[in-house]
Amino acid sequence: MPFTPQWERPAATAIDSLNRHCDPGAIIGVGVSFGGHLLARAAAMENRYDAIVLLDYFPGMLRAFAHKMLRLLRGRIDTMPAWLQLLIRLNARYDAELRWALGNALWTFGVTTLPDLIAEIGRYDDGQWADTIEADVLILLGEDEHVFDNRLAHDFARRLTSARSVRVHEFPGAEGGGLHCQNGAVHLAHEVIFDWVSTIKGAGR
C-alpha cells in the first residue's frame, strides 16, 4: 500500500488496537525519518498522543526533494518540464543516492512518472496543520544532515504554537550523532529520548 497524507487514519487504528490490549499511562509516538513528518501530521489530527518524538524531523517531501537539486533548478520543480525530468534521470545514473530515492519514492507513493510523483509529494506539507499539534514535541536533528536544510526544522518548531512543549536537540557531528537519524550512533538519540520522556507532563500518569 502506498503512503497516504492522512496518516492519522493508520495512527488511529494503531491507537485503537493499543487501547484494546492495555491501559497505557501515556501514548508517545516515535517517527523515524519520513515517519517524523507522518507522525507529526497524525498528532495534528489525532489528539490521543501525549507526546511525539521526531527522529528525525522531516520537512514537507517536496522541500526535501528540492534540497537535493541544484539551487538554479529548484524553482522549476513544481512544473517538472520534460528537460528537467531528463536531467534528473541522467544525474541519477551517476548518483546512487538519487537513483535509490527516485525508485523508492515512485514505489512508496504509488506513482509511475516524475510529474505524478511531484504532484503526490506536494500533498505532504506541514504548512496547514503544524500549529494545531497540542502534544509535547521532541525534534531530533543531526548537525551533518544531508537530506534537508536544518533550518527547516527550526522553522517547523517555531510554528508549533499550540504544542504543550517543544524541544529541539541537534547532535554535533563530533559526538557521533551528526548523521540523518543519528545513523551509526542511535544510542545517543535513545538517551535523549528517554531522558526527555521522563520529564514531560503526563508521561508517568
N, C-alpha and C positions, 0 to 999 in steps of 0.2 A: 504494500500500500504506500502511496506517495505521502509526503508531508502535507499537512493542512495548516493554514494560518490560524484557524480556530483551535489552538492547542488546548484550550480549556475543555474541549469535549473529551479527548482521551484522558486528560488530567482528572476530570470529574469522575470518570469511570474508575480510575485507579483509586481515588479517594473513597468512593462508594464501597469498593471492594475492601479497602483497609478498614473502614468503619464497621463492616460486617464481621470482621475477624477479631477486632480488638478495640479497645478504647484508648486511643493514643493521647498521651499527655500534651503533645503538640504535633502539628504537621509541618515539617520543614522540607521543602523541595530543594534538590540539587540539580542544576542543569549544566552539562558539560559541553563546551564548545558551542555549536549552534543550539544545543539544548539550553544554553543560557538565555538565548533570545526566546525560544519556545516557552520555557518556564516563566519568564517574565510576563509574556503575553497571557499565559494561563492564570497567573496570580492577579493580573489586572481584571480578569473576568470571574475568577473563582475565589471567593472571599474566605474559603476554609483554610487557606495557607496561613500559618502563623508567621512563617519566615521563608525566605528563599535565598539560596546561595548560587551565584552565577559564576561558574568555574569553567571557563572564563565568561565574562560578559561577551555578548556577540551583537554587533550592530545590525541594523536592517541589512538583509542579504545583498541588496543592490549596492549599498555603500561598501560592503566588504568586497564585492566583486570589482567595483570600480577602483578600489585601493590597489588591486593587483595590476591595473592598467597604467600605461604612461599618462601623466597628467594632461598631456596635449589631447588625448583621446577621450577622457572621461566625460566631456560634455556631449559626446555623441552616443553614449551607451544606451540611452533611452530609446533612440530610434533604430539602433543596430543596423546601419546600412550594409549592403552586400560587401562593399570593400572592407569594412571593419570586421565582418564575420570571417572573411578570407584571411585578414591579418591575424586575427586571434587564432584561427586554426593553424596557420603557418607557424606562429610563435609556439603553439602547443607541441609542435613536433620536436622542439628543442628545449622545452621547459617541462620537465617531468611533473612538477607540482601542478602547473596549469593544466596539463593534459589529464591528470587524475581529477582535478577539481571540476573540469568540464564534464568528463564522463560520469563522475559521481553525481553531479548536480542534475544532469539530464535524467538519470535513473531515479534519484530520490525525489525529484519534484514531478516526475511523471510526464515529461515532455520530450520531444524529439529534435527540436531545432533551437538555435540560439535566440531568435526573436521570441519564440514561445517561452524560453527559459527566462529571458529578461522580463517579459510580461508577468510571469508567475512569481518570480522572486521579488518583484516590485510590490507584491501584496504583503510582504513581511517587513513592516515598518512600524517602529515604536512611537512614531510621532503622534498617533491618535489615542494612545492609551497609557503611556508611561506615567502620566500624572494621576492615574486612577489606582495605582498599586498602593495598598494600605499595609501590607506586611512589612516586617523588618527585612532589610535587604543587605546582603554582603556581596560586594563586587570584587572579584579577584582578577588581577592583571599581571602579565609578565613584562618586565622592562624592555625585553627584546622581542615583543610581539611582532609577528611578521604578517598576520592575516589582515589587520586593520590598524588604523591610527589610534593610539591610546587616548587621544584627546576626545574621541567619540564616546568612550566610556565615562570620562569625567563630565561630558555634556549630558549624557544619559542620567548620571547621578544627580545633577543639578535639577533635572526635570522630574525627579521623584518627589514631588511636592506633597503628596498625600501619604507617603510611607511613614510608618511609625518610627523608624530609624534607618539611616543609610551609612554604610561604611565602605570605603574603597581601599583595598590593600594591593599595592603594587610590589611585586617581588623583584629585588635587584638581581641582575644577571650575575653579579659577583658572588651571591649566596647560592646560586644554582637553580633558582626558580624563575629565571627570566624568560623562558620559552612559553609558547602558547599552551595553556592548561598546565603549566609547570611540568611539562614533559621532562622526564629524567630525574625529577625531584618532587614528585607529587606528595611525598610525606610532609613537605613544608606547607603545602596547601591544607593537608589534613590537620596539622597543628593549629593553623589559623582558624579553620572552620570550627573545630571542636571547642577551642577557647572562646570563640565568638558565640557559639550556641549556648555555652554555659552562662553567658552574661545577659542574653536578651530576655525581655519580659515575656512570661508565658511559657518558656521552654521547659520549665520544671513543674508545670501545674498538674 
